[in-house]
Amino acid sequence: KGLPMSDEGTRKFLRFFWGSACEAERDTQYRVVIPQNLRAYAGINKEIVSVGVARRIEIWSRENYTVYQDSAGELDPGITARMAELGI
């Protein structure tokens, strides 16, 4: 809610993020089926990793998350600068 809507990059990101959203229902065992198009986008074939990020949950393929963790290292200076701009 606090992102600057006057920033074109913010609007572009939010369109991408929310434009890919879809409603999902849980089954009787409280499982949620991830639609095929989102599974394909995330490269999910079998195992997943769920990561809590603020008030959201990210769902990754285990393989992609392992690669991400191995390559993440320290925060990029551009990311930390953007966080400072947003007051984080």
N, CA, C and O of each residue as an XYZ file, in Angstrom:
352
protein
N       0.819     -1.200      0.000
C       0.000      0.000      0.000
C       0.855      1.254      0.000
O       0.439      2.289     -0.519
N       2.034      1.172      0.571
C       2.857      2.356      0.705
C       3.763      2.626     -0.478
O       4.536      3.584     -0.449
N       3.691      1.805     -1.527
C       4.552      2.031     -2.682
C       4.098      3.261     -3.450
O       2.901      3.534     -3.540
N       5.048      4.004     -4.003
C       4.698      5.234     -4.721
C       4.082      4.934     -6.086
O       4.780      4.497     -7.001
N       2.794      5.164     -6.221
C       2.101      4.881     -7.482
C       2.493      5.862     -8.578
O       2.181      5.636     -9.747
N       3.169      6.945     -8.220
C       3.645      7.884     -9.227
C       4.878      7.340     -9.956
O       5.269      7.865    -10.999
N       5.484      6.291     -9.403
C       6.675      5.686    -10.000
C       6.262      4.642    -11.040
O       5.546      3.692    -10.724
N       6.718      4.826    -12.284
C       6.338      3.916    -13.366
C       6.783      2.486    -13.093
O       6.055      1.543    -13.404
N       7.966      2.313    -12.517
C       8.465      0.978    -12.202
C       7.580      0.264    -11.202
O       7.350     -0.940    -11.313
N       7.084      1.006    -10.224
C       6.173      0.433     -9.227
C       4.891     -0.042     -9.904
O       4.427     -1.154     -9.650
N       4.324      0.792    -10.759
C       3.083      0.421    -11.445
C       3.300     -0.799    -12.331
O       2.457     -1.695    -12.374
N       4.418     -0.836    -13.030
C       4.721     -1.963    -13.913
C       4.852     -3.259    -13.104
O       4.325     -4.302    -13.491
N       5.561     -3.170    -11.980
C       5.708     -4.336    -11.115
C       4.362     -4.815    -10.596
O       4.074     -6.011    -10.634
N       3.530     -3.891    -10.110
C       2.237     -4.277     -9.548
C       1.316     -4.881    -10.605
O       0.569     -5.815    -10.312
N       1.360     -4.360    -11.828
C       0.563     -4.961    -12.911
C       1.001     -6.395    -13.160
O       0.170     -7.291    -13.302
N       2.312     -6.606    -13.210
C       2.833     -7.947    -13.425
C       2.435     -8.863    -12.268
O       1.931     -9.965    -12.485
N       2.664     -8.399    -11.044
C       2.421     -9.216     -9.854
C       0.943     -9.571     -9.708
O       0.590    -10.745     -9.596
N       0.090     -8.564     -9.708
C      -1.332     -8.811     -9.487
C      -2.034     -9.302    -10.741
O      -3.058     -9.979    -10.653
N      -1.494     -8.967    -11.908
C      -2.087     -9.435    -13.158
C      -1.957    -10.936    -13.344
O      -2.715    -11.539    -14.103
N      -0.996    -11.542    -12.653
C      -0.794    -12.988    -12.722
C      -1.567    -13.724    -11.631
O      -1.572    -14.954    -11.591
N      -2.211    -12.982    -10.759
C      -2.928    -13.602     -9.639
C      -4.192    -14.298    -10.128
O      -4.771    -13.926    -11.148
N      -4.603    -15.307     -9.385
C      -5.852    -15.986     -9.696
C      -6.450    -16.519     -8.401
O      -5.751    -16.708     -7.406
N      -7.730    -16.750     -8.433
C      -8.392    -17.328     -7.272
C      -8.149    -18.826     -7.257
O      -8.074    -19.472     -8.302
N      -8.029    -19.360     -6.064
C      -7.828    -20.806     -5.919
C      -8.668    -21.281     -4.737
O      -8.841    -20.573     -3.745
N      -9.170    -22.472     -4.872
C      -9.955    -23.052     -3.782
C      -9.176    -24.203     -3.165
O      -8.380    -24.864     -3.831
N      -9.415    -24.425     -1.901
C      -8.760    -25.546     -1.232
C      -9.661    -26.768     -1.296
O     -10.881    -26.656     -1.410
N      -9.039    -27.926     -1.221
C      -9.831    -29.145     -1.212
C     -10.174    -29.521      0.228
O      -9.917    -28.741      1.145
N     -10.740    -30.681      0.432
C     -11.179    -31.084      1.778
C     -10.013    -31.296      2.739
O     -10.204    -31.329      3.955
N      -8.802    -31.439      2.191
C      -7.615    -31.583      3.042
C      -6.838    -30.263      3.140
O      -5.682    -30.246      3.565
N      -7.489    -29.155      2.742
C      -6.933    -27.811      2.806
C      -5.709    -27.626      1.895
O      -4.843    -26.799      2.181
N      -5.641    -28.376      0.826
C      -4.590    -28.209     -0.170
C      -5.109    -27.255     -1.241
O      -6.304    -27.210     -1.533
N      -4.191    -26.503     -1.809
C      -4.537    -25.575     -2.882
C      -3.807    -26.035     -4.136
O      -2.601    -26.280     -4.117
N      -4.555    -26.145     -5.217
C      -3.951    -26.526     -6.487
C      -3.452    -25.259     -7.184
O      -4.211    -24.314     -7.398
N      -2.176    -25.256     -7.529
C      -1.591    -24.126     -8.255
C      -1.867    -24.352     -9.737
O      -1.526    -25.411    -10.264
N      -2.470    -23.393    -10.415
C      -2.789    -23.567    -11.838
C      -1.540    -23.896    -12.664
O      -0.431    -23.475    -12.335
N      -1.746    -24.649    -13.731
C      -0.639    -25.104    -14.570
C       0.207    -23.956    -15.104
O       1.434    -24.060    -15.127
N      -0.419    -22.861    -15.534
C       0.372    -21.751    -16.082
C       1.315    -21.158    -15.047
O       2.424    -20.752    -15.392
N       0.900    -21.097    -13.789
C       1.776    -20.574    -12.741
C       2.843    -21.591    -12.354
O       3.973    -21.212    -12.048
N       2.496    -22.881    -12.365
C       3.509    -23.919    -12.109
C       4.584    -23.878    -13.183
O       5.772    -23.994    -12.882
N       4.171    -23.714    -14.438
C       5.136    -23.649    -15.536
C       6.021    -22.412    -15.385
O       7.237    -22.495    -15.558
N       5.419    -21.269    -15.062
C       6.188    -20.035    -14.887
C       7.234    -20.188    -13.790
O       8.361    -19.714    -13.935
N       6.868    -20.848    -12.693
C       7.771    -21.011    -11.552
C       8.701    -22.206    -11.706
O       9.594    -22.403    -10.883
N       8.503    -23.003    -12.745
C       9.341    -24.182    -12.939
C       9.065    -25.264    -11.915
O       9.953    -26.047    -11.580
N       7.837    -25.312    -11.415
C       7.481    -26.305    -10.398
C       7.086    -27.604    -11.081
O       6.121    -27.664    -11.842
N       7.853    -28.631    -10.790
C       7.557    -29.957    -11.328
C       7.152    -30.938    -10.241
O       6.272    -31.773    -10.450
N       7.790    -30.843     -9.083
C       7.497    -31.804     -8.031
C       7.506    -31.132     -6.664
O       6.442    -30.830     -6.125
N       8.677    -30.894     -6.097
C       8.770    -30.345     -4.750
C       8.760    -28.822     -4.773
O       9.267    -28.196     -5.704
N       8.171    -28.237     -3.728
C       8.133    -26.779     -3.600
C       8.789    -26.352     -2.302
O       9.007    -27.155     -1.395
N       9.096    -25.075     -2.240
C       9.531    -24.418     -1.015
C       8.619    -23.215     -0.856
O       8.447    -22.438     -1.795
N       8.031    -23.053      0.323
C       7.232    -21.858      0.572
C       8.030    -20.948      1.494
O       8.584    -21.388      2.500
N       8.078    -19.668      1.130
C       8.890    -18.700      1.847
C       7.998    -17.546      2.274
O       7.338    -16.924      1.441
N       7.977    -17.260      3.558
C       7.217    -16.123      4.054
C       7.961    -14.835      3.768
O       9.119    -14.685      4.156
N       7.303    -13.900      3.091
C       7.892    -12.604      2.768
C       6.881    -11.553      3.199
O       5.878    -11.317      2.525
N       7.165    -10.926      4.338
C       6.253     -9.950      4.931
C       4.885    -10.618      5.138
O       4.782    -11.573      5.908
N       3.841    -10.133      4.466
C       2.497    -10.696      4.657
C       2.096    -11.601      3.511
O       0.912    -11.871      3.310
N       3.072    -12.068      2.763
C       2.794    -12.931      1.609
C       3.616    -14.204      1.709
O       4.555    -14.300      2.499
N       3.248    -15.163      0.903
C       4.006    -16.401      0.797
C       4.453    -16.562     -0.638
O       3.645    -16.467     -1.562
N       5.748    -16.807     -0.828
C       6.262    -17.129     -2.152
C       6.344    -18.639     -2.267
O       6.703    -19.326     -1.310
N       6.011    -19.147     -3.431
C       6.100    -20.580     -3.687
C       7.113    -20.779     -4.801
O       6.936    -20.271     -5.908
N       8.162    -21.511     -4.510
C       9.263    -21.760     -5.435
C       9.370    -23.259     -5.714
O       8.953    -24.078     -4.894
N       9.925    -23.613     -6.864
C      10.350    -24.997     -7.050
C      11.579    -25.170     -6.164
O      12.365    -24.236     -6.006
N      11.747    -26.337     -5.596
C      12.904    -26.569     -4.719
C      14.207    -26.299     -5.475
O      15.132    -25.696     -4.931
N      14.273    -26.748     -6.724
C      15.497    -26.571     -7.512
C      15.816    -25.086     -7.701
O      16.952    -24.661     -7.490
N      14.816    -24.303     -8.099
C      15.044    -22.873     -8.333
C      15.416    -22.137     -7.059
O      16.247    -21.229     -7.084
N      14.804    -22.524     -5.939
C      15.120    -21.841     -4.684
C      16.535    -22.170     -4.233
O      17.233    -21.305     -3.704
N      16.957    -23.394     -4.433
C      18.328    -23.777     -4.085
C      19.328    -22.978     -4.909
O      20.320    -22.484     -4.374
N      19.072    -22.848     -6.209
C      19.943    -22.042     -7.073
C      19.948    -20.592     -6.599
O      21.004    -19.964     -6.529
N      18.775    -20.063     -6.274
C      18.668    -18.681     -5.791
C      19.490    -18.491     -4.522
O      20.260    -17.536     -4.419
N      19.331    -19.393     -3.557
C      20.061    -19.276     -2.299
C      21.569    -19.340     -2.530
O      22.326    -18.587     -1.917
N      22.001    -20.231     -3.404
C      23.429    -20.378     -3.672
C      24.026    -19.143     -4.326
O      25.196    -18.828     -4.112
N      23.226    -18.440     -5.124
C      23.744    -17.286     -5.859
C      23.428    -15.947     -5.195
O      23.970    -14.917     -5.595
N      22.557    -15.952     -4.185
C      22.091    -14.692     -3.602
C      23.202    -13.916     -2.912
O      23.318    -12.704     -3.094
N      24.007    -14.591     -2.133
C      25.076    -13.884     -1.428
C      24.522    -12.737     -0.613
O      23.503    -12.874      0.064
N      25.206    -11.598     -0.685
C      24.749    -10.415      0.028
C      23.813     -9.603     -0.860
O      23.785     -9.784     -2.077
N      23.053     -8.715     -0.245
C      22.129     -7.881     -0.999
C      22.880     -6.974     -1.967
O      23.913     -6.393     -1.632
N      22.342     -6.872     -3.156
C      22.874     -5.977     -4.181
C      22.754     -4.538     -3.684
O      21.722     -4.175     -3.119
N      23.790     -3.705     -3.882
C      23.706     -2.301     -3.431
C      22.503     -1.558     -4.015
O      21.962     -0.663     -3.366
N      22.078     -1.914     -5.229
C      20.906     -1.273     -5.820
C      19.644     -1.589     -5.042
O      18.767     -0.737     -4.903
N      19.547     -2.811     -4.532
C      18.381     -3.205     -3.738
C      18.373     -2.458     -2.419
O      17.336     -1.949     -1.995
N      19.526     -2.390     -1.767
C      19.561     -1.700     -0.483
C      19.279     -0.209     -0.655
O      18.661      0.403      0.215
N      19.723      0.383     -1.767
C      19.419      1.799     -2.021
C      17.925      1.992     -2.223
O      17.347      2.949     -1.708
N      17.287      1.080     -2.976
C      15.840      1.176     -3.229
C      15.075      1.013     -1.918
O      14.080      1.700     -1.690
N      15.541      0.099     -1.050
C      14.897     -0.089      0.246
C      14.964      1.209      1.059
O      13.990      1.595      1.706
N      16.108      1.868      1.018
C      16.261      3.134      1.748
C      15.314      4.191      1.201
O      14.739      4.966      1.966
N      15.146      4.227     -0.137
C      14.215      5.183     -0.746
C      12.783      4.952     -0.255
O      12.016      5.898     -0.072
N      12.440      3.681     -0.046
C      11.092      3.339      0.401
C      10.938      3.418      1.921
O       9.850      3.191      2.451
N      12.023      3.738      2.614
C      11.963      3.867      4.069
C      11.994      2.552      4.812
O      11.484      2.442      5.927
N      12.603      1.542      4.183
C      12.675      0.218      4.814
C      14.034      0.054      5.465
O      14.314     -0.989      6.057
